[in-house]
């Protein structure tokens, strides 16, 4: 099977990446992802969290516009 460029595009963030982007602890990122309705969060098991990249980036942009 031939791999195309579109299969290599990252479509989600991890909680660790969210923590780094927001400048918060990983624990706070997990807590935030557990309670937010602002962007799409995919939970796989108890601790495996993936955040839909496009919905997160739209939410983040809206936070800057609100200031």
Backbone atoms as SQL, in Angstrom:
CREATE TABLE atoms (id INTEGER PRIMARY KEY, chain TEXT, resi INTEGER, resn TEXT, atom TEXT, x REAL, y REAL, z REAL);
INSERT INTO atoms VALUES
  (1, 'A', 1, 'UNK', 'N', 0.829, -1.179, 0.000),
  (2, 'A', 1, 'UNK', 'CA', 0.000, 0.000, 0.000),
  (3, 'A', 1, 'UNK', 'C', 0.876, 1.245, 0.000),
  (4, 'A', 2, 'UNK', 'N', 0.600, 2.133, -0.877),
  (5, 'A', 2, 'UNK', 'CA', 1.377, 3.356, -0.998),
  (6, 'A', 2, 'UNK', 'C', 0.904, 4.394, 0.025),
  (7, 'A', 3, 'UNK', 'N', 1.837, 4.972, 0.742),
  (8, 'A', 3, 'UNK', 'CA', 1.497, 6.002, 1.738),
  (9, 'A', 3, 'UNK', 'C', 1.431, 7.339, 1.030),
  (10, 'A', 4, 'UNK', 'N', 0.368, 8.042, 1.292),
  (11, 'A', 4, 'UNK', 'CA', 0.230, 9.368, 0.713),
  (12, 'A', 4, 'UNK', 'C', 0.568, 10.404, 1.759),
  (13, 'A', 5, 'UNK', 'N', 0.781, 11.605, 1.313),
  (14, 'A', 5, 'UNK', 'CA', 1.136, 12.694, 2.219),
  (15, 'A', 5, 'UNK', 'C', 0.045, 12.946, 3.250),
  (16, 'A', 6, 'UNK', 'N', -1.226, 12.780, 2.873),
  (17, 'A', 6, 'UNK', 'CA', -2.332, 13.067, 3.784),
  (18, 'A', 6, 'UNK', 'C', -2.390, 12.109, 4.963),
  (19, 'A', 7, 'UNK', 'N', -1.825, 10.910, 4.863),
  (20, 'A', 7, 'UNK', 'CA', -1.856, 9.964, 5.973),
  (21, 'A', 7, 'UNK', 'C', -0.842, 10.332, 7.050),
  (22, 'A', 8, 'UNK', 'N', 0.083, 11.212, 6.756),
  (23, 'A', 8, 'UNK', 'CA', 1.103, 11.606, 7.714),
  (24, 'A', 8, 'UNK', 'C', 0.753, 12.885, 8.476),
  (25, 'A', 9, 'UNK', 'N', -0.398, 13.464, 8.198),
  (26, 'A', 9, 'UNK', 'CA', -0.789, 14.707, 8.847),
  (27, 'A', 9, 'UNK', 'C', -1.317, 14.409, 10.247),
  (28, 'A', 10, 'UNK', 'N', -0.786, 15.096, 11.241),
  (29, 'A', 10, 'UNK', 'CA', -1.240, 14.932, 12.612),
  (30, 'A', 10, 'UNK', 'C', -2.568, 15.654, 12.781),
  (31, 'A', 11, 'UNK', 'N', -3.618, 14.909, 13.169),
  (32, 'A', 11, 'UNK', 'CA', -4.943, 15.510, 13.308),
  (33, 'A', 11, 'UNK', 'C', -5.371, 15.661, 14.752),
  (34, 'A', 12, 'UNK', 'N', -4.521, 15.211, 15.672),
  (35, 'A', 12, 'UNK', 'CA', -4.841, 15.334, 17.097),
  (36, 'A', 12, 'UNK', 'C', -3.622, 15.813, 17.872),
  (37, 'A', 13, 'UNK', 'N', -3.897, 16.341, 19.063),
  (38, 'A', 13, 'UNK', 'CA', -2.857, 16.678, 20.030),
  (39, 'A', 13, 'UNK', 'C', -2.987, 15.743, 21.219),
  (40, 'A', 14, 'UNK', 'N', -1.882, 15.506, 21.904),
  (41, 'A', 14, 'UNK', 'CA', -1.908, 14.773, 23.167),
  (42, 'A', 14, 'UNK', 'C', -2.097, 15.788, 24.296),
  (43, 'A', 15, 'UNK', 'N', -2.402, 15.293, 25.477),
  (44, 'A', 15, 'UNK', 'CA', -2.517, 16.178, 26.639),
  (45, 'A', 15, 'UNK', 'C', -1.189, 16.876, 26.899),
  (46, 'A', 16, 'UNK', 'N', -0.092, 16.190, 26.657),
  (47, 'A', 16, 'UNK', 'CA', 1.224, 16.784, 26.849),
  (48, 'A', 16, 'UNK', 'C', 1.437, 17.963, 25.898),
  (49, 'A', 17, 'UNK', 'N', 0.988, 17.806, 24.660),
  (50, 'A', 17, 'UNK', 'CA', 1.121, 18.899, 23.691),
  (51, 'A', 17, 'UNK', 'C', 0.216, 20.074, 24.064),
  (52, 'A', 18, 'UNK', 'N', -0.987, 19.785, 24.546),
  (53, 'A', 18, 'UNK', 'CA', -1.899, 20.843, 24.986),
  (54, 'A', 18, 'UNK', 'C', -1.272, 21.609, 26.147),
  (55, 'A', 19, 'UNK', 'N', -0.677, 20.888, 27.082),
  (56, 'A', 19, 'UNK', 'CA', -0.012, 21.528, 28.226),
  (57, 'A', 19, 'UNK', 'C', 1.090, 22.464, 27.748),
  (58, 'A', 20, 'UNK', 'N', 1.868, 22.018, 26.807),
  (59, 'A', 20, 'UNK', 'CA', 2.967, 22.832, 26.284),
  (60, 'A', 20, 'UNK', 'C', 2.440, 24.075, 25.565),
  (61, 'A', 21, 'UNK', 'N', 1.414, 23.914, 24.755),
  (62, 'A', 21, 'UNK', 'CA', 0.840, 25.040, 24.013),
  (63, 'A', 21, 'UNK', 'C', 0.272, 26.091, 24.967),
  (64, 'A', 22, 'UNK', 'N', -0.428, 25.630, 26.012),
  (65, 'A', 22, 'UNK', 'CA', -1.075, 26.552, 26.946),
  (66, 'A', 22, 'UNK', 'C', -0.165, 27.017, 28.077),
  (67, 'A', 23, 'UNK', 'N', 0.979, 26.374, 28.228),
  (68, 'A', 23, 'UNK', 'CA', 1.903, 26.745, 29.301),
  (69, 'A', 23, 'UNK', 'C', 1.386, 26.341, 30.668),
  (70, 'A', 24, 'UNK', 'N', 0.768, 25.158, 30.734),
  (71, 'A', 24, 'UNK', 'CA', 0.243, 24.640, 31.993),
  (72, 'A', 24, 'UNK', 'C', 0.840, 23.265, 32.252),
  (73, 'A', 25, 'UNK', 'N', 0.592, 22.728, 33.447),
  (74, 'A', 25, 'UNK', 'CA', 1.108, 21.395, 33.755),
  (75, 'A', 25, 'UNK', 'C', 0.314, 20.337, 32.993),
  (76, 'A', 26, 'UNK', 'N', 0.914, 19.182, 32.830),
  (77, 'A', 26, 'UNK', 'CA', 0.253, 18.079, 32.151),
  (78, 'A', 26, 'UNK', 'C', -0.994, 17.663, 32.933),
  (79, 'A', 27, 'UNK', 'N', -0.897, 17.652, 34.251),
  (80, 'A', 27, 'UNK', 'CA', -2.052, 17.305, 35.091),
  (81, 'A', 27, 'UNK', 'C', -3.215, 18.260, 34.828),
  (82, 'A', 28, 'UNK', 'N', -2.935, 19.565, 34.765),
  (83, 'A', 28, 'UNK', 'CA', -3.987, 20.547, 34.488),
  (84, 'A', 28, 'UNK', 'C', -4.558, 20.359, 33.088),
  (85, 'A', 29, 'UNK', 'N', -3.722, 19.972, 32.142),
  (86, 'A', 29, 'UNK', 'CA', -4.202, 19.718, 30.781),
  (87, 'A', 29, 'UNK', 'C', -5.162, 18.536, 30.771),
  (88, 'A', 30, 'UNK', 'N', -4.827, 17.467, 31.496),
  (89, 'A', 30, 'UNK', 'CA', -5.735, 16.326, 31.602),
  (90, 'A', 30, 'UNK', 'C', -7.051, 16.744, 32.243),
  (91, 'A', 31, 'UNK', 'N', -6.969, 17.517, 33.325),
  (92, 'A', 31, 'UNK', 'CA', -8.182, 17.984, 34.006),
  (93, 'A', 31, 'UNK', 'C', -9.033, 18.847, 33.088),
  (94, 'A', 32, 'UNK', 'N', -8.380, 19.739, 32.354),
  (95, 'A', 32, 'UNK', 'CA', -9.080, 20.628, 31.435),
  (96, 'A', 32, 'UNK', 'C', -9.775, 19.817, 30.340),
  (97, 'A', 33, 'UNK', 'N', -9.073, 18.849, 29.779),
  (98, 'A', 33, 'UNK', 'CA', -9.655, 18.014, 28.725),
  (99, 'A', 33, 'UNK', 'C', -10.817, 17.175, 29.249),
  (100, 'A', 34, 'UNK', 'N', -10.774, 16.829, 30.517),
  (101, 'A', 34, 'UNK', 'CA', -11.836, 16.009, 31.110),
  (102, 'A', 34, 'UNK', 'C', -13.125, 16.797, 31.306),
  (103, 'A', 35, 'UNK', 'N', -13.026, 18.119, 31.405),
  (104, 'A', 35, 'UNK', 'CA', -14.210, 18.913, 31.729),
  (105, 'A', 35, 'UNK', 'C', -14.674, 19.848, 30.621),
  (106, 'A', 36, 'UNK', 'N', -13.859, 20.095, 29.630),
  (107, 'A', 36, 'UNK', 'CA', -14.211, 21.097, 28.616),
  (108, 'A', 36, 'UNK', 'C', -15.263, 20.598, 27.632),
  (109, 'A', 37, 'UNK', 'N', -16.059, 21.533, 27.171),
  (110, 'A', 37, 'UNK', 'CA', -16.997, 21.291, 26.061),
  (111, 'A', 37, 'UNK', 'C', -16.636, 22.225, 24.904),
  (112, 'A', 38, 'UNK', 'N', -15.505, 22.910, 25.031),
  (113, 'A', 38, 'UNK', 'CA', -15.091, 23.941, 24.077),
  (114, 'A', 38, 'UNK', 'C', -14.468, 23.378, 22.801),
  (115, 'A', 39, 'UNK', 'N', -13.903, 22.183, 22.876),
  (116, 'A', 39, 'UNK', 'CA', -13.295, 21.538, 21.713),
  (117, 'A', 39, 'UNK', 'C', -13.453, 20.029, 21.865),
  (118, 'A', 40, 'UNK', 'N', -13.242, 19.321, 20.777),
  (119, 'A', 40, 'UNK', 'CA', -13.470, 17.875, 20.757),
  (120, 'A', 40, 'UNK', 'C', -12.320, 17.118, 21.416),
  (121, 'A', 41, 'UNK', 'N', -12.686, 16.244, 22.349),
  (122, 'A', 41, 'UNK', 'CA', -11.706, 15.425, 23.056),
  (123, 'A', 41, 'UNK', 'C', -12.088, 13.961, 22.859),
  (124, 'A', 42, 'UNK', 'N', -11.102, 13.164, 22.485),
  (125, 'A', 42, 'UNK', 'CA', -11.299, 11.735, 22.287),
  (126, 'A', 42, 'UNK', 'C', -10.605, 11.027, 23.439),
  (127, 'A', 43, 'UNK', 'N', -11.346, 10.216, 24.164),
  (128, 'A', 43, 'UNK', 'CA', -10.774, 9.466, 25.276),
  (129, 'A', 43, 'UNK', 'C', -10.651, 8.004, 24.878),
  (130, 'A', 44, 'UNK', 'N', -9.471, 7.464, 25.094),
  (131, 'A', 44, 'UNK', 'CA', -9.210, 6.057, 24.793),
  (132, 'A', 44, 'UNK', 'C', -8.733, 5.436, 26.102),
  (133, 'A', 45, 'UNK', 'N', -9.591, 4.738, 26.774),
  (134, 'A', 45, 'UNK', 'CA', -9.256, 4.215, 28.097),
  (135, 'A', 45, 'UNK', 'C', -9.366, 5.307, 29.138),
  (136, 'A', 46, 'UNK', 'N', -8.694, 5.118, 30.270),
  (137, 'A', 46, 'UNK', 'CA', -8.798, 6.077, 31.374),
  (138, 'A', 46, 'UNK', 'C', -7.921, 7.307, 31.200),
  (139, 'A', 47, 'UNK', 'N', -6.693, 7.133, 30.697),
  (140, 'A', 47, 'UNK', 'CA', -5.772, 8.271, 30.649),
  (141, 'A', 47, 'UNK', 'C', -5.342, 8.682, 29.253),
  (142, 'A', 48, 'UNK', 'N', -5.654, 7.913, 28.270),
  (143, 'A', 48, 'UNK', 'CA', -5.238, 8.252, 26.910),
  (144, 'A', 48, 'UNK', 'C', -6.221, 9.268, 26.328),
  (145, 'A', 49, 'UNK', 'N', -5.738, 10.472, 26.111),
  (146, 'A', 49, 'UNK', 'CA', -6.572, 11.574, 25.629),
  (147, 'A', 49, 'UNK', 'C', -5.979, 12.121, 24.339),
  (148, 'A', 50, 'UNK', 'N', -6.834, 12.328, 23.373),
  (149, 'A', 50, 'UNK', 'CA', -6.435, 12.999, 22.140),
  (150, 'A', 50, 'UNK', 'C', -7.409, 14.140, 21.898),
  (151, 'A', 51, 'UNK', 'N', -6.866, 15.279, 21.511),
  (152, 'A', 51, 'UNK', 'CA', -7.666, 16.473, 21.266),
  (153, 'A', 51, 'UNK', 'C', -7.687, 16.742, 19.773),
  (154, 'A', 52, 'UNK', 'N', -8.869, 16.921, 19.239),
  (155, 'A', 52, 'UNK', 'CA', -9.035, 17.222, 17.816),
  (156, 'A', 52, 'UNK', 'C', -8.337, 18.550, 17.532),
  (157, 'A', 53, 'UNK', 'N', -7.323, 18.503, 16.709),
  (158, 'A', 53, 'UNK', 'CA', -6.439, 19.649, 16.464),
  (159, 'A', 53, 'UNK', 'C', -7.199, 20.863, 15.933),
  (160, 'A', 54, 'UNK', 'N', -8.036, 20.675, 14.931),
  (161, 'A', 54, 'UNK', 'CA', -8.731, 21.803, 14.315),
  (162, 'A', 54, 'UNK', 'C', -9.691, 22.480, 15.296),
  (163, 'A', 55, 'UNK', 'N', -10.450, 21.693, 16.063),
  (164, 'A', 55, 'UNK', 'CA', -11.389, 22.307, 17.007),
  (165, 'A', 55, 'UNK', 'C', -10.643, 23.022, 18.137),
  (166, 'A', 56, 'UNK', 'N', -9.509, 22.463, 18.575),
  (167, 'A', 56, 'UNK', 'CA', -8.710, 23.127, 19.608),
  (168, 'A', 56, 'UNK', 'C', -8.148, 24.446, 19.097),
  (169, 'A', 57, 'UNK', 'N', -7.618, 24.440, 17.885),
  (170, 'A', 57, 'UNK', 'CA', -7.030, 25.662, 17.332),
  (171, 'A', 57, 'UNK', 'C', -8.084, 26.748, 17.125),
  (172, 'A', 58, 'UNK', 'N', -9.306, 26.360, 16.738),
  (173, 'A', 58, 'UNK', 'CA', -10.391, 27.339, 16.618),
  (174, 'A', 58, 'UNK', 'C', -10.729, 27.928, 17.980),
  (175, 'A', 59, 'UNK', 'N', -10.807, 27.072, 19.001),
  (176, 'A', 59, 'UNK', 'CA', -11.082, 27.551, 20.355),
  (177, 'A', 59, 'UNK', 'C', -9.969, 28.487, 20.822),
  (178, 'A', 60, 'UNK', 'N', -8.714, 28.104, 20.617),
  (179, 'A', 60, 'UNK', 'CA', -7.590, 28.914, 21.053),
  (180, 'A', 60, 'UNK', 'C', -7.601, 30.265, 20.366),
  (181, 'A', 61, 'UNK', 'N', -7.864, 30.289, 19.083),
  (182, 'A', 61, 'UNK', 'CA', -7.944, 31.553, 18.336),
  (183, 'A', 61, 'UNK', 'C', -9.055, 32.441, 18.892),
  (184, 'A', 62, 'UNK', 'N', -10.178, 31.852, 19.243),
  (185, 'A', 62, 'UNK', 'CA', -11.296, 32.630, 19.802),
  (186, 'A', 62, 'UNK', 'C', -10.925, 33.243, 21.145),
  (187, 'A', 63, 'UNK', 'N', -10.028, 32.598, 21.875),
  (188, 'A', 63, 'UNK', 'CA', -9.578, 33.146, 23.165),
  (189, 'A', 63, 'UNK', 'C', -8.746, 34.412, 22.954),
  (190, 'A', 64, 'UNK', 'N', -7.952, 34.431, 21.910),
  (191, 'A', 64, 'UNK', 'CA', -7.154, 35.614, 21.596),
  (192, 'A', 64, 'UNK', 'C', -8.022, 36.737, 21.083),
  (193, 'A', 65, 'UNK', 'N', -9.053, 36.407, 20.312),
  (194, 'A', 65, 'UNK', 'CA', -9.966, 37.427, 19.776),
  (195, 'A', 65, 'UNK', 'C', -10.792, 38.060, 20.873),
  (196, 'A', 66, 'UNK', 'N', -11.083, 37.323, 21.926),
  (197, 'A', 66, 'UNK', 'CA', -11.918, 37.827, 23.016),
  (198, 'A', 66, 'UNK', 'C', -11.184, 38.845, 23.873),
  (199, 'A', 67, 'UNK', 'N', -9.869, 38.898, 23.771),
  (200, 'A', 67, 'UNK', 'CA', -9.096, 39.819, 24.617),
  (201, 'A', 67, 'UNK', 'C', -9.042, 41.197, 24.069);
